[in-house]
Amino acid sequence: MDANAPNAIGNKPGDFETALTSDDRVDLRVWLRLLTCVNLIERTVRNNLREDFDITLPRFDLLAQLDRAPKGLSMGQLSRRLMVSNGNVTGLINRLLSEGLVERSHIRGDRRTQLVSLTAAGKRAFDSITPAHAAWISEAFASLSRDEMTTLYGLLAKLKAGQIKPDERP
């Protein structure tokens, strides 16, 4: 038997979910397969960011959020978008401030809320990374056709919608 051939339920050696059998619940198998894929892709992106650009994934993600909000975002907005605590955001912002990649300002009439935005240097740094990042993501999904990606996107949207509680909906 080929050592790289899938087993009876489609698992290849090295999959985190290979301990499961076809008798295990399909929802558990799907969850573990999804988690495996996320972890593999994230590890590749983290390593590439560190090796090619000397930046961490959380810092890149924060720059990406700010790039999408040219007028800036509050610390709370960044925390929600990045799905991390305010303390984590504060630490990231402080490091990026010291490197001149972001700036903080207060909203007129609200001394407690700080807006964070990209500096020109931050925008240049982010723009220098995005082509490589886009190529890494394209490579990660190269085994899927465009139709398959569209189908997967739709299925994941349905799964996501089912996880949002009614009181959390916008």
Phi, psi and omega in degrees: 000139179294126182295337180262002182286145177296150175277191187300335181249017173091004180278139174256156176305140182096346176291140179292337185264013184294343178288345179284155177241171180294346178279343180287157183299138182294326179296322177293318179296317180296315180302312182292324177294317178298315179298319178300312180299314179301313182297318180295314180294315181298319179300317179297314180296314178304310181299315181296319178299315182294312185289318186271333187228000180053047178223150178271160178298316178300321178293318177299315180299320179295316177299322179297318179297317180291327178296328180278354182228077185303334179274358178098167178226149176285164178300319179296318178297318178297317179301314180294316182294324181272351180058045176226170181288160176301324179298319177296318179296317180302315179298316178297314181299316181301318179293318180291327175298313182296336178267358178076019182269338178225164175224154179244143175215161178263149174281133180302127179086359178219091185288344182276331183269126178251136175261138178245135179217162178287142168275174176299321178295321178295319178295317179297317180297313180298314181298332179285337182270326190301323178298318179294317179300315179299321179294321179295320180291317177301318179296322180297329182255012185298337181280355179252143174284168177299318178298319179295320178295319178298317178297314179299317179301315179296317179295319178293326175297318179295317178298315179299315181300327179287348181265346182273121179290150182307324182282353178261352183290143181294000000 
